[in-house]
Amino acid sequence: MGDLFRKIIAIFILFGMIFTNFALAEAKTINNSVKTKQTTSKTTYIHPDKAYKLGVEAYNKKDYSKAVYYFEIAVKGNPSAANFIMLAKSMRN
């Protein structure tokens, strides 16, 4: 009976160690993915008025993809009619 009890305890300890190892490995994976997202998602903030100005400059140079990029930033920060109009004009070209 004592030998069976020792085997059962050993099995519980073994399972505990296995699950702990899996949990630690998962935690490291999550931690690494968070670090990766933090380093890859560093974007600089552009004020909507500055984005509008940069968008107009790109539009006048006929660089419409860059203009759309800046006007989208302007629309997200300031959803005004002027921003939407310029976004639409840039997307049309």
Backbone as CSV, one residue per row, in Angstrom:
resi,resn,N_x,N_y,N_z,CA_x,CA_y,CA_z,C_x,C_y,C_z
1,MET,0.824,-1.186,0.000,0.000,0.000,0.000,0.874,1.258,0.000
2,GLY,1.939,1.272,0.792,2.837,2.417,0.856,3.565,2.625,-0.467
3,ASP,3.889,1.518,-1.148,4.576,1.620,-2.435,3.649,2.227,-3.482
4,LEU,2.375,1.850,-3.461,1.386,2.412,-4.389,1.204,3.912,-4.130
5,PHE,1.171,4.261,-2.853,1.020,5.670,-2.483,2.205,6.483,-2.999
6,ARG,3.417,5.968,-2.896,4.613,6.662,-3.382,4.558,6.835,-4.904
7,LYS,4.074,5.803,-5.601,3.963,5.900,-7.057,2.951,6.969,-7.464
8,ILE,1.835,7.011,-6.753,0.809,8.013,-7.053,1.352,9.415,-6.798
9,ILE,2.050,9.602,-5.692,2.652,10.905,-5.390,3.675,11.277,-6.456
10,ALA,4.490,10.308,-6.870,5.502,10.561,-7.898,4.841,10.970,-9.219
11,ILE,3.720,10.323,-9.549,3.000,10.667,-10.776,2.445,12.085,-10.695
12,PHE,1.864,12.444,-9.536,1.353,13.812,-9.371,2.470,14.850,-9.472
13,ILE,3.598,14.547,-8.885,4.733,15.465,-8.971,5.201,15.591,-10.416
14,LEU,5.274,14.464,-11.121,5.696,14.475,-12.511,4.733,15.301,-13.365
15,PHE,3.427,15.084,-13.195,2.442,15.869,-13.948,2.526,17.356,-13.587
16,GLY,2.749,17.630,-12.324,2.901,19.022,-11.895,4.092,19.681,-12.568
17,MET,5.186,18.973,-12.662,6.384,19.507,-13.302,6.156,19.711,-14.799
18,ILE,5.468,18.768,-15.437,5.195,18.881,-16.873,4.308,20.084,-17.156
19,PHE,3.207,20.231,-16.398,2.300,21.348,-16.627,2.956,22.688,-16.299
20,THR,3.792,22.699,-15.271,4.515,23.925,-14.937,5.458,24.305,-16.067
21,ASN,6.125,23.308,-16.642,7.036,23.561,-17.750,6.268,24.108,-18.950
22,PHE,5.107,23.537,-19.256,4.287,24.039,-20.361,3.827,25.466,-20.087
23,ALA,3.427,25.734,-18.856,2.962,27.076,-18.514,4.087,28.093,-18.646
24,LEU,5.285,27.732,-18.193,6.419,28.646,-18.315,6.800,28.865,-19.772
25,ALA,6.759,27.805,-20.560,7.078,27.936,-21.982,6.057,28.833,-22.675
26,GLU,4.791,28.681,-22.341,3.743,29.516,-22.923,3.921,30.965,-22.489
27,ALA,4.265,31.178,-21.227,4.478,32.541,-20.740,5.651,33.198,-21.462
28,LYS,6.712,32.448,-21.714,7.853,32.998,-22.444,7.456,33.334,-23.877
29,THR,6.652,32.477,-24.494,6.206,32.727,-25.860,5.364,33.993,-25.920
30,ILE,4.453,34.142,-24.985,3.603,35.328,-24.953,4.455,36.570,-24.705
31,ASN,5.390,36.469,-23.781,6.265,37.596,-23.474,7.087,37.993,-24.693
32,ASN,7.605,37.020,-25.420,8.390,37.322,-26.611,7.534,37.958,-27.698
33,SER,6.297,37.483,-27.857,5.439,38.069,-28.885,5.041,39.492,-28.515
34,VAL,4.865,39.766,-27.233,4.546,41.128,-26.800,5.732,42.040,-27.075
35,LYS,6.945,41.571,-26.779,8.137,42.373,-27.056,8.264,42.640,-28.554
36,THR,7.973,41.630,-29.371,8.052,41.800,-30.814,7.045,42.838,-31.285
37,LYS,5.827,42.768,-30.775,4.807,43.733,-31.175,5.189,45.137,-30.734
38,GLN,5.801,45.253,-29.553,6.193,46.577,-29.076,7.273,47.170,-29.955
39,THR,8.200,46.357,-30.401,9.289,46.901,-31.206,8.857,47.158,-32.637
40,THR,7.906,46.381,-33.149,7.504,46.568,-34.536,6.376,47.577,-34.701
41,SER,5.670,47.891,-33.627,4.522,48.779,-33.774,4.816,50.189,-33.273
42,LYS,6.067,50.585,-33.270,6.396,51.943,-32.870,6.099,52.879,-34.031
43,THR,5.030,53.623,-33.886,4.672,54.596,-34.909,4.763,55.978,-34.299
44,THR,5.159,56.917,-35.095,5.238,58.280,-34.602,3.893,58.956,-34.803
45,TYR,3.543,59.777,-33.854,2.272,60.494,-33.920,2.435,61.705,-34.829
46,ILE,1.496,61.860,-35.712,1.459,63.028,-36.586,0.165,63.774,-36.290
47,HIS,0.275,65.038,-35.970,-0.906,65.862,-35.701,-1.751,65.938,-36.980
48,PRO,-3.076,65.897,-36.846,-3.932,65.920,-38.037,-3.688,67.114,-38.962
49,ASP,-3.397,68.275,-38.387,-3.133,69.450,-39.237,-1.843,69.269,-40.036
50,LYS,-0.825,68.710,-39.396,0.431,68.454,-40.098,0.231,67.379,-41.162
51,ALA,-0.565,66.348,-40.835,-0.850,65.291,-41.805,-1.583,65.867,-43.016
52,TYR,-2.508,66.798,-42.770,-3.222,67.441,-43.878,-2.251,68.202,-44.770
53,LYS,-1.348,68.953,-44.148,-0.368,69.730,-44.909,0.533,68.809,-45.735
54,LEU,1.007,67.718,-45.116,1.841,66.762,-45.852,1.055,66.084,-46.967
55,GLY,-0.232,65.837,-46.711,-1.082,65.237,-47.736,-1.271,66.159,-48.928
56,VAL,-1.463,67.446,-48.665,-1.613,68.425,-49.755,-0.329,68.498,-50.564
57,GLU,0.819,68.505,-49.868,2.096,68.543,-50.588,2.253,67.315,-51.483
58,ALA,1.918,66.125,-50.948,2.017,64.900,-51.738,1.017,64.918,-52.892
59,TYR,-0.178,65.443,-52.651,-1.198,65.531,-53.705,-0.728,66.444,-54.839
60,ASN,-0.135,67.567,-54.485,0.357,68.503,-55.501,1.523,67.908,-56.299
61,LYS,2.267,66.998,-55.682,3.362,66.315,-56.390,2.866,65.091,-57.153
62,LYS,1.556,64.857,-57.096,0.900,63.720,-57.750,1.347,62.368,-57.176
63,ASP,1.739,62.362,-55.911,2.071,61.133,-55.186,0.824,60.756,-54.383
64,TYR,-0.133,60.151,-55.075,-1.453,59.947,-54.494,-1.476,58.905,-53.380
65,SER,-0.636,57.888,-53.450,-0.640,56.886,-52.377,-0.159,57.498,-51.069
66,LYS,0.851,58.358,-51.142,1.334,59.042,-49.947,0.286,60.039,-49.454
67,ALA,-0.385,60.705,-50.377,-1.427,61.660,-50.007,-2.569,60.952,-49.276
68,VAL,-2.971,59.790,-49.776,-4.030,59.024,-49.118,-3.608,58.652,-47.706
69,TYR,-2.357,58.239,-47.550,-1.840,57.876,-46.221,-1.990,59.051,-45.253
70,TYR,-1.548,60.228,-45.672,-1.611,61.386,-44.783,-3.037,61.868,-44.558
71,PHE,-3.869,61.825,-45.582,-5.244,62.268,-45.392,-6.027,61.298,-44.498
72,GLU,-5.687,60.022,-44.521,-6.334,59.078,-43.601,-5.973,59.421,-42.160
73,ILE,-4.731,59.789,-41.920,-4.323,60.214,-40.575,-5.089,61.474,-40.181
74,ALA,-5.207,62.419,-41.130,-5.929,63.666,-40.852,-7.392,63.390,-40.540
75,VAL,-8.013,62.477,-41.268,-9.432,62.160,-41.046,-9.627,61.483,-39.693
76,LYS,-8.709,60.591,-39.320,-8.846,59.922,-38.022,-8.715,60.910,-36.873
77,GLY,-7.830,61.893,-37.023,-7.632,62.859,-35.953,-8.622,64.009,-35.969
78,ASN,-9.118,64.353,-37.149,-10.048,65.467,-37.298,-10.982,65.163,-38.466
79,PRO,-12.122,64.537,-38.202,-13.037,64.160,-39.293,-13.821,65.349,-39.837
80,SER,-13.107,66.254,-40.486,-13.766,67.435,-41.053,-14.050,67.210,-42.538
81,ALA,-14.877,68.070,-43.079,-15.241,67.947,-44.491,-14.030,68.122,-45.398
82,ALA,-13.160,69.062,-45.061,-11.978,69.311,-45.893,-11.083,68.069,-45.959
83,ASN,-10.909,67.419,-44.831,-10.079,66.212,-44.814,-10.704,65.097,-45.642
84,PHE,-12.017,64.924,-45.514,-12.691,63.879,-46.289,-12.655,64.184,-47.790
85,ILE,-12.812,65.442,-48.144,-12.792,65.820,-49.566,-11.429,65.518,-50.176
86,MET,-10.371,65.911,-49.483,-9.026,65.665,-50.015,-8.708,64.170,-50.058
87,LEU,-9.208,63.436,-49.068,-9.023,61.980,-49.094,-9.711,61.387,-50.307
88,ALA,-10.925,61.834,-50.562,-11.666,61.317,-51.712,-10.979,61.686,-53.029
89,LYS,-10.494,62.921,-53.139,-9.791,63.323,-54.358,-8.540,62.495,-54.567
90,SER,-7.823,62.215,-53.497,-6.586,61.427,-53.615,-6.892,59.990,-54.001
91,MET,-7.978,59.447,-53.477,-8.326,58.061,-53.786,-8.849,57.941,-55.210
92,ARG,-9.423,58.990,-55.722,-9.956,58.976,-57.070,-8.855,58.897,-58.116
93,ASN,-7.727,59.516,-57.830,-6.619,59.569,-58.802,-5.746,58.358,-58.740
